[in-house]
Amino acid sequence: TKRIGILTAGGDSPGLNAAIRGFGKAAISNGWELVGFRDGIRGLVENRFVQLDSSALSGILTVGGTILGTSRDKVHKMVVDGEVRDMRPQVLENLAVDGLDALVMLGGGGTAKNALRLVEAGANVIHLPKTIDNDIARTDTTFGFATAMEIATEAIDRLHSTAHSHHRIILTEIMGHRAGWLALGAGIAGGADIVLLPEIPYSVESVAETIKARLKHGSTFSVVAVAEGARDLHDTADLEAARLLVKSASTPEAARAAKAHLANVEDSQREHTFKLARELEAATGLESRVSILGYVQRGGTPCAADRLLGSRIGTAAAHAVSKGNFGVMVAARGEDTELVPLPEVAGHLKLVPPDHEWILTARKLRTGLGD
Ligand code: F6P
């Protein structure tokens, strides 16, 4: 019989529990034992786990968040007792002491990197892709995305009626710090008048032109879906230059300085949606308001599509473990699942391509994209 460990890491996402349950049910029917590490990588390092039997998996399909808890840590650079340490040897020791044959890691891009680091250190690891941002390479989609898109779409629907009543511009900030899938998907589904994405730097003039053109046609309000990572041309240039410095730093001192500079740039841009609201108010004469959707997008019960996806990916992962396939991510590919080697996933963001069908659809709908 096998003994398997499972954990959830990174930002939580609706559908995590469906995937834990999917994997767990398949594992238990294979006669395996399952243990769940608490609080992501942190619990793995501290060897805090609970036994997951069928009663622990009962009733969790509809529950948001993760029953195991989560954290954002890098296994090779973890702050322990005030010091940055490589905790991979500790993890390998824990896996051996606990008698675990494999580790299943549910998480986003950061978790894919941690999974690869552990694979390279000699552990049997499988990664399951989750994030509401949908920005993981080599998978069609990730569980959490569909639910978050429902929530953001409903928000856009609701903002329409109040923007319309008050003749206002309402900007709604939607999660997605690097990729604009959520703002674009919800923007199309909710009929936003303008959608701004990290992948397409905007000019304030172009956004204002779209709003003024609407005014001319008698629409005295506009709803703007702004991805958290969307920036105007100037801020995009600053951000990209700072990111490049981090990538190209050749000494630890240069890396530290570059990271501090990037943090400063990011900090100075934190209020960008409010800044845009002021600029649009000045350019159009319409009152502007901002509504930040924030964490409501990540919380709560998963929609049917995410429950289905989590269940499919979870059970497919159990099949992969039974075949001894490790060092892979279980990807969604059309109506099937597929195993993708982790080096093809870790460090590869899936951004919205400029000619993506959703972008073309938005353009045909005459949605402003700010370019
Ligand atoms: O889940 C991914 C994400 O939604 C990003 O778009 C966002 O920047 C981030 O989470 C914020 O989450 P936290 O505050 O948990 O780091």
Boltz pocket constraint, residues with backbone or C-beta under 6 A from the ligand:
constraints:
  - pocket:
      binder: B
      contacts: [[A, 11], [A, 12], [A, 131], [A, 132], [A, 133], [A, 175], [A, 176], [A, 177], [A, 178], [A, 228]]
      max_distance: 6.0
